[in-house]
Amino acid sequence: MGSNHVELEEFLSLGRVEEAHRQALKQQERRNQHFADTGWRAAQARDSKLLKILEISANMIDRLQEEQLGRTMRDTGATFAESKGTTEAQMWREAYRLCDEGKPIRNFEWIYGAAAWLAGYYV
């Protein structure tokens, strides 16, 4: 893993991811399509920084969920509801997967926008 990975790991925190999510919601309410489009263009380009932010953020959301449940989601005794993960975690994970495969979809444009905001692409 390159130094870019380490820098992002140090820069990103759950608090920053939550702030990016709030920014996306605020911009969506304002109908500021530029916010989403910035992320969408980065997703279409398979921007490496955006991909890494999506991956790290999805992992953070997963870890938070695991901590809140008091056990890992991969426990064999977990019920279906416990093992399927939160909608938010699933959405970030799926947004990352599709972007990584070069098949981003507009349904996740606001998540891509949040990741682009974290990457410093939104001006």
N, C-alpha and C positions, 0 to 999 in steps of 0.2 A: 504494500500500500504506500502510495506516494505521500509527500508532505502535504499536498492539498487535502488528503483525507484527514490527516491529523489536525490541520488547521480548522477544518469544518467541524470535526468532533469537539474541539475546544470551543468553537464559536457557538454551536447550536446547544440549546438547552430546551427542556420541556417548556419553560416559560416563554422562550422566543418562538417556539412552534405554536403555542397557544396564542401569542400575540399576532402571529402571521394569520392564524385562523380567524381571529377577530377582525383583522384588517380585511381579509377576503369577504367576510360577512358584511362589514360596513360598506365596502366598495360595491358589493352586489346590491345592497339596499339602495345605494346611490345610483345604481344602474351605470356604473363606471366600467364599461366594457373594456377599456384600455388596460385595466388591471388584469383581467382574465386573458386578454389577447397577448399580453406580454409573456405570461406563462405558457400560453398555447403555442406561441412561436418557438419558445425554448424547448417545449416538449416535442414539437414536430421535428426540430433539429437534433433531437436526442442529446441536448446539451449535457456535457458530463457533470458540470457543477449542479445543475438542476436534478439530474438523476441521483447523485450522491446525497443531496439534501432530502429528496423524497425517500430514499432508502433509510437514512439515519432517522428522519422524522417518524416514519412508519414504525421503526424499531422502538423508538422512545414511547410512542403511543401504546404499542404492544406491552412494553415493560411496565408502564403505568397501570395498565389494565391488570396485568398479572399481580402487581403489588396490591392493588385494590381488592382483588379476589382472595389474596392471601395464599395463593398457590399458583403454579404455572398452568397454563392452558393445556399443556400436553400431558397432564396427569391422566392415567388410564381411568380413574374414577370420576372424571369430570362429566357432568351432564352435557347434553347437546347444547343447551342454551349457554352454558359456561364455556364450551369449547369453540363455539362459532366466532367468538370475538365481537367486539363492539362494532357498530356500523362505521364509526369514524376510523377506527384502525383498519377495517376491511377496505374502506374507500381509499385511504392513503396507500395501502399495500397494493391494491388493484391499479391505482393511478401510476404507481411506480412500475409495476409489472408491464403494463401496456406501453408505457413510455420506453422502457428498456427494450421491449420487443419491436419498437419502432411503429407501434399502432396506437398512439394516444387517441382518446376520444373526447369530444367536446363536453360530455357529461362531467368530466373532471377538470374543466378549464379553471375553475376557481381554486381547486387544490394546486394546480400548476401555477396559478397566479400567486398563491401563498408561498409556494416554494421559490418562485422567481423573486418575490419580495424579500425572502430570506437571503437569496443570492445577491441582492442589491441591484437587480435588473430593473426594478420598477422605479421610475423617476417621477 
